[in-house]
């Protein structure tokens, strides 16, 4: 019976089967719900231990710096895992990736639940991060493989709602579980959730997209990514506990920078070698053709039948085969050619296919994609720092508990959830530019509001400011990311998702410690200038928030001058649409 079920759900669904008559099929909907739930679990787990850290530090008799690795290790491992996404999605099926990932996650949760020492608990957290590290990119790729271009904004906004709520409610629920049943109850719950996720994936998840069993990973590049991205994030994380001159700071950063430079140069060289082989192979076969043009997202009101035809053409394999397909013998029409054929049917290949790059940085040649990636990085840099600094203000300077801190930040998560849903629908109607402009301006206003805090500020002013900021995040992050990925050719979406998620993860991991160091430096300057410790710390927080606002301003200018072209829409069109709607309703009222 298990084999029959596995065989039934293991059949890959193409876009025509998954999206029928403007709606998801029941099979595709169930699979997408399962993927969204599992990705939610990963994001939820990332910050769930922040409220439980004092208890864990006391139980294991370790320093706070050591204990913080239970949370920071998530970003570290996820940053290392993201570059593997493009290879994993080419080599393995959706079910293989998800089921294996959740088994690893469950094993890690068991180790952390029952581990007698801190090292075992830390190992469990590492396995949890490995298990969830690729889930968000896999969800993104699945959404892009199912939905037509005109509906991707709505789809990404919908699944993004769950992702925005998870990090905010994690600390609140984690603190409540710790107070009620101890910190180990958190991992017991995650173990149960892991088992449920494995069963859901086994019985209900279908495969999406084709795979190539001949695809191989460049594991030397994997090692470089581990030393590069891992070293860089490890060093910047340690800035919170050590001076920059400490070997635990500058040495990992130096190794990380060297590893990243080597990694980037190797990816560029391997991608160039593969393209040269592909051109030579096409010339030998006499089938060289122009590459598939990037198909940007356009507003739903402008697409009509044209967008649907274009999306259908791309989804059914029109145009040039991907590098992995050509290496496996897939023709330009998406049909597999025989491995052996007569010389009259097929010219001999020039040479064996070289190994494709682990992370195809060639997608950065697309200016629109690069602009979207930089916008996302700036958002994560500014946002992650606020999520660290404001709880310090609430707890250390105002004397509130960790649970209260989580509750104050919770409305922001709800706001971002709503904004991402609405942002996706607005993207489909107006394009990315007007939505992202409004979102960036809102994020800037919220950050400026937050920088007005003081010793006697109404504590819910912080909540209102954070609510405003996360409304802005919801309106800028998902639309810009969706637009930038839409600007890539279909066969580049997997690589593009891996690149943008890697950059965002690094920006988020670096943003918090950099801004914390900035805050501590400013606090020390103000304290030496005559202010007491509390006032100096509050002023340090305020000026750090103003620096964060400068990053948001840079993002606003980048959206204003960089997000343009087909599919971006325009603020003038959005305003004209709003005016016409007002006139229509006004005429109806008369």
Residue pairs with C-beta under 8 A, 6 or more apart in sequence:
5 202
5 203
6 202
9 95
9 203
9 204
9 205
9 206
9 207
10 93
10 95
10 206
10 207
11 206
11 207
12 93
12 206
12 207
12 208
12 209
12 210
13 25
13 27
13 28
13 31
13 146
13 206
13 207
13 208
14 315
14 316
15 145
15 146
15 147
15 148
15 311
15 312
15 315
15 316
16 312
16 315
16 316
17 25
17 27
17 28
18 24
18 25
18 27
18 28
18 145
18 146
18 208
19 25
19 28
19 146
19 147
19 148
19 151
24 32
24 146
27 206
28 146
28 206
30 204
30 205
31 94
31 142
31 204
31 205
31 206
31 208
32 142
32 143
32 146
32 159
34 98
34 197
34 200
34 201
34 204
34 205
35 94
35 98
35 135
35 138
35 139
35 142
35 205
36 139
36 159
36 162
37 162
37 197
37 200
38 98
38 101
38 102
38 132
38 135
38 197
38 200
38 201
39 132
39 135
39 136
39 138
39 139
39 159
39 162
39 163
40 162
40 163
40 165
40 166
41 105
41 132
41 166
41 190
41 193
41 194
41 197
42 105
42 131
42 132
42 133
42 135
42 136
42 166
43 132
43 136
43 162
43 163
43 166
43 167
43 170
44 166
44 167
44 169
44 170
45 74
45 128
45 132
45 170
45 190
46 71
46 74
46 75
46 78
46 166
46 167
46 170
47 71
47 167
47 170
47 171
47 174
48 170
48 171
48 173
48 174
48 186
49 56
49 70
49 71
49 125
49 174
49 183
49 186
50 71
50 170
50 171
50 174
50 391
50 402
51 171
51 172
51 174
51 175
51 178
51 402
51 403
51 406
52 174
52 175
52 177
52 178
52 183
52 186
53 64
53 67
53 68
53 70
53 71
54 402
55 178
55 182
55 183
56 67
56 70
56 118
56 121
56 183
57 63
57 64
57 66
57 67
59 183
60 67
60 117
60 118
60 121
62 118
65 240
65 241
66 118
67 118
68 237
68 240
68 241
69 122
69 125
70 121
70 122
70 125
72 237
72 509
73 122
73 125
73 126
73 129
74 125
74 128
74 129
75 233
75 237
75 505
75 508
75 509
76 129
76 230
76 233
76 234
76 237
76 509
77 126
77 129
77 130
77 133
78 129
78 132
78 133
78 505
79 229
79 230
79 233
79 502
79 505
79 506
79 509
80 133
80 225
80 226
80 229
80 230
81 129
81 130
81 133
81 134
82 133
82 134
82 137
82 498
82 501
82 502
82 505
83 221
83 222
83 225
83 229
83 358
83 359
83 498
83 502
84 134
84 217
84 222
84 225
84 358
84 498
85 134
85 137
85 138
85 141
85 494
85 497
85 498
85 501
86 358
86 359
86 360
86 494
86 495
86 497
86 498
87 215
87 217
87 358
88 97
88 134
88 138
89 97
89 137
89 138
89 141
89 209
89 494
90 211
90 212
90 215
90 324
90 494
91 211
91 212
91 213
91 215
91 216
91 217
92 100
92 211
93 207
93 211
94 138
94 142
94 205
94 206
94 207
94 208
94 209
95 201
95 202
95 205
95 206
95 207
97 134
97 138
98 135
98 138
98 201
98 205
99 198
99 201
99 202
99 205
101 130
101 131
101 132
101 133
101 134
101 135
102 131
102 194
102 197
102 198
102 201
103 131
103 194
103 198
104 127
104 130
104 131
105 127
105 128
105 130
105 131
105 132
105 190
105 194
105 197
106 131
106 191
106 194
106 195
106 197
106 198
107 124
107 127
108 123
108 124
108 125
108 126
108 127
108 128
108 129
108 130
108 131
109 124
109 128
109 187
109 190
109 191
109 193
109 194
110 124
110 187
110 191
111 120
111 121
111 123
111 124
111 127
112 120
112 121
112 124
112 125
112 128
112 187
112 190
113 124
113 184
113 187
113 188
113 190
113 191
114 184
115 121
115 123
115 124
124 187
128 190
131 194
136 163
136 501
137 497
137 498
137 501
139 159
140 156
140 485
140 497
140 501
141 208
141 209
141 493
141 494
141 497
142 208
142 209
143 152
143 155
143 156
143 159
144 152
144 485
144 490
144 493
144 497
145 208
145 209
145 315
145 493
146 155
146 208
147 154
147 155
148 307
148 308
148 311
148 312
148 315
149 295
149 296
149 297
149 298
149 303
149 307
149 310
149 311
149 486
150 297
150 298
150 299
150 300
150 303
150 307
150 308
150 311
150 428
151 300
151 428
152 297
152 428
152 482
152 486
153 297
153 423
153 424
153 425
153 426
153 427
153 428
153 478
153 479
153 482
153 483
154 424
154 425
154 427
154 428
155 424
156 424
156 478
156 481
156 482
157 420
157 421
157 422
157 423
157 424
157 425
157 427
157 478
157 479
158 421
158 424
160 420
160 421
160 424
160 474
160 477
160 478
161 417
161 418
161 420
161 421
162 417
164 413
164 416
164 417
164 420
164 470
164 473
164 474
165 413
165 414
165 416
165 417
167 387
167 413
168 406
168 409
168 410
168 412
168 413
169 406
169 410
169 413
171 402
171 405
171 406
171 409
172 403
172 406
172 407
172 410
174 186
175 402
175 403
175 406
176 403
177 183
177 185
177 186
177 189
178 185
178 186
179 403
210 325
212 324
212 325
212 327
212 328
213 328
214 324
214 327
214 328
215 324
215 327
215 328
215 356
216 355
217 358
218 266
218 270
218 355
218 356
218 357
218 358
220 266
221 263
221 266
221 267
221 270
221 357
221 358
221 359
222 358
224 259
224 260
224 262
224 263
224 266
225 259
225 263
225 358
225 359
226 259
227 255
227 256
227 259
228 255
228 256
228 257
228 258
228 259
228 260
228 261
228 262
228 263
229 256
229 259
229 260
229 502
229 505
229 506
230 256
231 252
231 253
231 255
231 256
231 259
232 252
232 253
232 256
232 257
232 259
232 260
232 506
232 510
233 256
233 506
233 509
233 510
234 252
234 256
235 248
235 249
235 250
235 251
235 252
235 253
235 254
235 256
236 253
236 509
236 510
236 513
236 514
237 509
237 513
238 246
238 248
238 249
238 252
238 513
239 249
239 513
239 514
239 516
239 517
240 513
240 516
240 517
242 248
242 249
243 249
244 250
263 359
264 361
266 357
267 357
267 358
267 359
267 360
267 361
268 357
268 361
270 354
270 355
270 356
270 357
270 358
271 356
271 357
271 360
271 361
271 362
273 354
274 323
274 353
274 354
274 355
274 356
274 357
275 362
277 350
277 351
277 353
277 354
278 323
278 326
279 288
280 350
280 351
281 326
281 349
281 350
281 353
282 288
282 289
283 350
284 347
284 348
284 349
284 350
285 346
285 347
285 349
286 347
287 331
287 332
289 319
289 320
289 332
290 320
291 319
291 320
291 489
292 314
292 318
292 319
292 320
292 489
292 490
292 491
293 489
294 366
294 487
294 488
294 489
294 492
295 310
295 311
295 314
295 486
295 489
295 490
296 368
296 483
296 486
296 487
296 565
296 566
296 567
296 568
297 427
297 428
297 431
297 432
297 482
297 483
297 486
297 487
297 567
298 307
298 431
298 566
298 567
299 428
299 429
299 430
299 431
299 567
299 569
299 573
300 428
300 429
301 429
313 319
314 489
314 490
315 490
316 334
317 333
317 334
318 333
318 334
319 332
319 489
320 332
320 491
321 330
321 331
321 332
321 334
321 491
322 330
322 491
323 353
323 356
324 356
325 334
326 353
327 353
327 356
328 336
329 336
329 337
329 338
329 339
330 336
330 337
331 337
337 346
359 495
359 498
359 499
359 502
360 492
360 495
360 498
360 499
361 499
362 492
362 495
363 369
363 488
363 492
363 495
363 496
363 499
364 370
364 373
364 499
366 487
366 488
366 492
367 562
368 483
368 484
368 487
368 563
368 565
368 568
369 484
369 485
369 487
369 488
369 496
369 500
370 484
371 484
371 558
371 562
371 563
372 480
372 481
372 483
372 484
372 485
372 487
372 500
372 563
373 484
373 499
373 500
373 503
373 504
374 503
374 558
374 562
375 436
375 476
375 480
375 555
375 558
375 559
375 562
375 563
376 477
376 480
376 481
376 484
376 500
376 503
376 504
376 507
377 503
377 504
377 506
377 507
378 507
378 551
378 552
378 554
378 555
378 558
379 443
379 473
379 476
379 477
379 552
379 555
380 504
380 505
380 507
380 508
380 511
381 507
381 508
381 510
381 511
381 551
382 443
382 447
382 511
382 548
382 549
382 551
382 552
382 555
383 469
383 473
383 508
383 511
384 507
384 508
384 509
384 511
384 512
385 511
385 512
385 514
385 515
385 516
385 544
385 548
386 447
386 450
386 466
386 469
386 545
386 548
387 409
387 512
388 512
388 515
388 516
389 515
389 516
389 519
389 541
389 544
389 545
390 409
390 450
390 462
390 466
390 541
391 402
391 405
391 409
392 519
392 541
393 453
393 462
393 537
393 538
393 541
394 400
394 404
394 405
394 408
394 459
394 462
395 401
395 402
395 405
396 537
397 455
397 534
397 537
397 538
397 541
398 459
400 408
400 459
408 459
408 460
408 462
408 463
408 466
409 463
409 466
411 463
411 464
411 466
411 467
412 463
412 466
412 467
412 469
412 470
413 470
414 467
415 467
415 468
415 470
415 471
415 474
416 470
416 471
416 473
416 474
417 474
418 471
418 474
419 439
419 470
419 471
419 472
419 473
419 474
419 475
420 474
420 475
420 477
420 478
421 474
422 474
422 475
423 435
423 439
423 474
423 475
423 476
423 478
423 479
424 478
424 479
424 482
426 434
426 435
426 475
426 479
427 435
427 478
427 479
427 482
427 483
429 577
430 569
430 573
430 574
430 577
431 483
431 567
431 568
431 569
431 570
431 573
432 479
432 480
432 482
432 483
432 563
432 567
432 568
432 569
433 559
433 563
433 564
433 568
433 569
433 570
433 571
434 569
434 570
434 571
434 573
434 574
434 575
435 475
435 476
435 479
435 569
436 475
436 476
436 479
436 480
436 483
436 559
436 563
437 556
437 559
437 560
437 571
438 475
439 471
439 472
439 473
439 474
439 475
439 476
439 477
439 479
440 472
440 476
440 552
440 555
440 556
440 559
441 472
441 556
442 468
442 469
442 471
442 472
442 475
443 469
443 472
443 473
443 476
443 552
443 555
444 472
444 549
444 552
444 553
444 556
445 468
445 472
446 465
446 466
446 467
446 468
446 469
446 470
446 471
446 472
447 465
447 469
447 545
447 548
447 549
447 552
448 546
448 549
449 461
449 464
449 465
449 468
450 462
450 465
450 466
450 469
450 545
451 542
451 543
451 545
451 546
451 549
452 461
452 542
453 461
453 462
453 538
453 541
453 542
453 545
454 538
454 542
455 534
455 535
455 538
476 555
476 559
480 559
480 563
481 500
483 563
483 567
483 568
484 496
484 500
485 493
485 496
485 497
485 500
486 567
487 565
487 567
488 496
515 544
515 547
515 548
518 544
518 547
519 537
519 540
519 541
519 544
520 540
521 540
522 539
522 540
522 543
522 544
523 536
523 537
523 539
523 540
524 536
526 535
526 536
526 539
526 540
527 533
527 536
529 536
531 539
